Amino acid sequence: MNRKRALPYALMLAGMLLAPPAATAAETLEERVIRLEKELAELKTLVRQTTPAQAPAAAVAVPPAAQTAKPAPPTGIAVTTASGVRAQLYGFARFDASYDTGQINPGNIALWAKPVQGGDNDGEWNLTAGATRLGINLSGPDSENLKLSGNIELDFLGGGTENNLNPRLRHGYLKAYWPASDFSIIAGQTWDLVSSLIPFVDDPGLMWASGNIGMRHPQLRLTKGFSIAEQSRLEIAAAASRSIGESNKLTETWITDTGKDAAMPTVQGRIALSAPLIAEGKPATIAVSGHYGQEEWDSDLNNTHLTLPSWSCNLELLLPLSSKLLLAGEYFTGSNLDDYAGGIFQGVNAKGAEPEEIRSSGGWAALRYAYSPAVTLSIGGGIDDPEDGDLADNARSANRSLFASYVNQITPNFIFGLQLSKWNTDYKNAPDSDAFRAQSSMTYKF
């Protein structure tokens, strides 16, 4: 049987498999025929999109690789499941190459300059595909008052060997949204509420440990929006999130997670105001955010413990200066911030008589210029500065970075990035360390 004659039979068979086993008592024969014809039309559309002999689907516009806010994932290849949920497959294959004049931790991404060992630090190359990403957007079926959506997203920065990397869950959440009241619930793992902007960098390290804080945690989040004037909106959000602390080793077999052992989840909050300010049609956003959590450090097996807080206060600014120029930045202060990429990933000093939290403050600022719809140029810098008095000897006492990046969306699916950066890391009662980094990326999005 040739392909042209086989296709209708394949479509009919697929329709029979996807259809319910039998019509319900309330469904008439005419209604069943109409429903089956609709499903058959959907299947034909899907076959046309996936069969090489057919015309290709329209290209999807892809935003630049370095984005400003922590955004919803892009849309991609779409199917509808038997339950009526629309699933959109998206992702990209990405290759990163970098050369560092001194060793930068961990290497594939940049966080801080490693200590100098025996004189000048050696330069090194890093080549990786670990930032490759795969995701599924979920949506529907919606009711008259409620819209459902969700997201599952993985990358391959979860450890393992360089040519056998482990997958890592980035996002896994559901969202219920009531448009009439501008209210939503998110349940699952996604970005934190604190410091919700992303610097304009091409490096997947996102300036963590050098001014940018905020990670992803399992959480239950409530968000309420308010329209307060024309083109102006106020948003208030609160979340209870998983606390993840250091490992507290009491014996060879007794190791506790100090965050999980605490008596409360971490509480996060954010208030954001968006309104027109300088650039016409491009509202500015200013936001304040923060969190409070605890870690329980056991000193024996009889529940004798010390409770250490983890907290932050944060300020965000996203300010369009013109139709092409965008200014963004964040400031933070707090303590015990290693789980949020603050304190240069140092949260507690456990080397003294008893554990003590490490205070830290810092931030970042950056400018992005849209040279054309496909090309963006960015410059910026950041600092993370822990309190020296809270640190043990040889601990990281300050970390600074400066960067300039170029991102070219050569086609809607092929993106090239180039970034130059300088890293300076201070160590308490030990020599400072410096490194220059040249990093490039090639990304094939779908």
N, C-alpha and C positions, 0 to 999 in steps of 0.2 A: 504494500500500500504506500503510495507516494506521500510526500509531506503535506501537499495541499489537501488531499483527501483525509489524511490522518488528523489534521488540526481540528476540524469540527467535532470528531468523535472524542478527541482528548478534552476539548472544552466541555462537552456534555458530561463526560465521566467526572471531570473535576467538579462541575456543578452539582452532580448527584452526591459526591463525597462531602462537599461543603454544606449542602442543604440539610435541614433537620430531617430526622427519620420519617416523620409523617406530619401532615397538616393537623393543626389543633382543631378542636371542634368548632372554634369560633371563626376559622379561616375558610372562606368559600373556595370553590374550585377556581373561579375567576381570579380571586386574590392571590391564590397560590401560583397560577400561571404568570401573573404580573410580577410577583416576587422573583420567580425563577428566571424570567427574562431579564430582570434587572441584574441579578447575580451573574448571568451569562455575559451580559454586556461588560460588567466589571472585569470578568476573567479575560475577555477579549482585549480589553484595554491593557491589562497586566501583561498578556502575551506579546502585544505590540511593543511594550516598553522593554521587554527582556529578550526578544528574539533578534539576533544580529542582522537578519535580512531586512528588518523594518527600519524606518527612519529613527534616528536617535532621539531620545527625549530632550526637551529644552534644557539648556544649562541652567544650574541654580547659582544665583549670585552668592559669592562667598566673601565674607568680611576679611580684612587683613588679619594676619596671624597674631599680631600683638593687639589685644583688645583692651578697652578701658575698664568696663565694669565686668564683674563675674557673671557672664551672660548665660541665657538658656542655650543649649546646644543647637547647632544648625540643623535644618531639615535635610532629608535625603531620600533614598529609595523607599517607596511607600507600599504597604500591603494592608489589607483588612483581615483580621482574624475571624474565626467562626463566631466568636462572642460579640463581634461588632467593634472591637477595639482597633483603632488605626495605629499601625506600627511603622515608624520611619527609620530605616537603617542609615547611619551616617558614620563618618570617620575619616581618617587619613593615614597614609603611610608617610612617615617622616624620618629623615636622616639628618643627624647633627654631627658636625665635625668642628673641633676646636684645637687651638694651640695656645698653651700657657707658658709664659716665661718663667714662672715658678709654679709649684704644685698648688692647685686649688681643690678644695674639698667640695663634693666627693669626686669631681672630675667630669662626668657626663653632664652635670649641671654645675653652676657656680654658686657657692654659698659663702666661703671665706678662704683666705690664703692660709695654707698650712704653715706650721712653725718651721723656721730655718733649721736644717740639720747639718752640722759640720761645715759651715760656710754658706756660700750662695746656694739657694735652692735650685734644683734641676728643673728645666722645662720639660713639658710632656705633651703628647698628642692624646686626644680622646675622639673616638668614632663610635657612634651608637645609633640604634634605631628604637631605643626604649620609649621615646615619646610617641610612638605610633599609637593611635587611638581608635577604638571601636565603640559605637553607642547605638542605642535604640530609643527614640522618642515615642511615647505612648500617648494617645488621646482618645477621648470618648469611650463609649457612647454617652452623649450629654442628655440631660433632661431639660425641661423648660427653664429651670432656675439654677441648675448646677452644671459646671463644666469640669470634667475629669481629665487629668493628664499625669504623666510620669516620665521618668528617665532612668535608664541603666547605662552606665558608661565605664569602660575599662581602658587602662593603658598598660605599659609594660615596664614601669619603673618600680616594681615591687621586689627588686633583688634578684638573686640568682647569678649565673655566670653570664658574661657579656654576650655570648652567642646562644644562650638558653635562659632568657629572662623570664621572670615570673609575672603573670598578670596581676593588676592591682585595681580594686574597685575605687573609682573616683566618685561616682554618683549612683545612688539607688534609692529612689524616692517616689512617692505618689503625691499629687496635689489636687485638692478639691477647691474650686473657686466659685463663689456666688457673685456674678457680675452686678446684680441689682444693688447689692450692699457693698461692693468692692472689698470683699473679705475672702481670705483664703487660709487653708490649712495645708502645711507640708509635713509629711511624716517619712523619715528615712534619712539617708546620708546625702548631704550636699554642702555647699559653702557655708561657712559661719556668717553670722550677722555682723560681727565686728570687722571694721576696716574692709569694706566690701569692694574697693577698687583694685584694679590690676595695673601695675606700671606698664609703660609702652616698650617692654623689652622683648627680644626674640628668644632669649635663653629660657628654657622651661623652669629654671629656678625662681623666676618671678621676683627677684630681689628679696627673697626670704633671708633673714638673718642680717640684712643690711638696710632695714627701715620699713619693710612691708610685713605686716603680721596678718594672721587670719588663715585658717586651714579649712578642712572639711571634717565634719563630725556627724554621727547619727544624732538626730534631733526631732523634736516635735515643735513646729513653728506656727504661730498665728500672726497674720498680717492684715491690717485694716488701712484702707486708703480713704482720703478725703479730698474732694475738689473744693479749694478755698477761694479761687478766683479764676478768671479766664487764663488758660494755659498754665495754671499753677496747681500743684498737688502736694499734699502732706501725707506721708506714710509712716505708720507706727507698727513695729514688729517686735515680738518677744518669742523666745525659744528656750526649751529645756534640752540640753545636749549632754552627750556622754563625756564624762571626765576621764582623761587618760593621763596617768601619772608615771613616775619612774618606777622601776622594779626595786623593791625593798627586800634584800636578801637577809633573812634572819638565821637560817641554817642551810645546809646543802640541799635540803628537800623542801624548805618552806620559803617561797618567794611570793610576795604580794604585789599587786598593782595598786599603788597608793591612791590613784584616782577612783578606781572601782570600789576601793575599800571605804571611801568617804560616805558620809551619811546623807548626801544630797547630790543631785545632778548639777551641772553647771547651768547657770541662768545667763542668757544673752538678751540684749535689747538694742534697738536702733530706731532713731527718729530722723527722717530725711524730708527736706523741703526742696522741691523743684519749681523754678519760676524763671521767666524771661529776665535777662539782666543786661548783657552787652550785645551779643550776636542775635540778630532777628531770626526768629523761628528755631533757635537752639537754646533751650532752657538750661540754666545753671543748676547744680545740685550741691547743697551743703547738708552734711549729716553728722550727727554725734552718735556714738555707739559705745558699748561696753559689755563686760561680762564679770561674773563672780562665781568661783567654784572653790572646792577644797580638795586637799590631799591628806590622807591619813597615814602617818608614818608610825608603824608599830615598832616598839623597842624590845618587846619580848612576846612570847606566845600566850600571854594572859591578857591581851588586849590593852596593855599599857601603850599609849600612843601620843603623838604630837600632831595637831591639826595645823596644816599650813595653807593659807589662802592662795588662790590664783585669781588675779583681777586685772582689768585694763580699762582705761578711758581713751577714746579715740575721736579724732576729728577728720572729716573727709571733705574735699572740695573738688568739684568737677566744673570747670569754667570755660566754655567756648568763648574765645576772644574774637573770632571772625568765622566766616564760613569754612575756613581751612585750618585755622590754628586753635589748638585745644590745650589748656593747662589743667593739670590734675596733680593732686598730692594728698598725703595723709600724715598725721602726727599721732603718736601713741605714747602712753606712759602706763606703767603697771608693774606687777611682780609675778614671778613664777610663770613665765610666758613661753617656756620651751615647747609646749604642746601647740602653741599658736605661732611658732617660728620667730618668737621674740627672745631677747636676752642672748642673741647669737646661739640659739638652741641650748641655753643653759637656764634651768628653772630653779634648782635647789642645790645649795652647797652642802653636801653630806660629809665633808672631810673634817668638820670640827667636832666639838663635843656632842652637839646635836644638830640635826638638819636645820638650815635656815633658807628662806626663799631669797631669790636674787631679784633685786629691783632693776628696771631698765626703762629707757625712753629713747625715742628716735622718730624717724619718719623718712619720707621720700617726696620728691617733686620732679615733674617731667613735663616737657612740651612736645606735642606731636603736630607736624605740619603735613597736610594732605597735598602733596605736590600735584597729584592727578588722582582720578578715581582708583587707579591701580597702585600708586606709589606713595608711601608714607616715610617721612624722616622724623626721627625722635632723638631727643637728648634728655638726660636727667641724672639724678644721683640720690643717694640715700645714706643713712647712718643708723646703726644700732649701738647704743652706749650703755652697757650695764654699770651699776654702781661698783667702783673698785673695792670698796670696803666689804661688799658682800661676797667677794670672789676669793677662791684659793689661789695660791701661787701657780703660775703657768696657765691659768684660765684665760679665755678670750675676753679682753677688757674693752675693746671697741672694734667696730667693723664698718668700713666705708667703701662705697663703690660709686664710680662714675661710668656712664655709658653713652654711646651714640649708636643708633640702629637704623637700618635701611631695610624696608620690606617691599617687595615688588610682586604683585599678583599678576604674573606674566599671562596666564589665562585664568578663567574662573576656577580651574582645578589644579593649577600648578603655581606654587608660591615659592619665591626665593627670599631668604633673609640673610642679613649680614650684620654683625654687631661687634664693636670694639669696646672693651671695658677695662678699667683699672681698679684693682682691689688692694686695700690696705687694712691689715688686721693687727691690732695691738694685743700683746700678751702681758699679764701682770707679772712684774719682776722677771721678764724674759724679753729677748729681742723681738722687735716688730717684724712683720713679714709683708712683702709687696709682690704683686704679680700683674702682668698685662695679659689680657685674653682676647684672642681673635676667634670668633665663633660664627659659623654659617649653618644654614638649614635649607633643606629642600623638602617640600611638602606636596603630596599628591592627594587632594581632597575628593571625597565622593559624597 
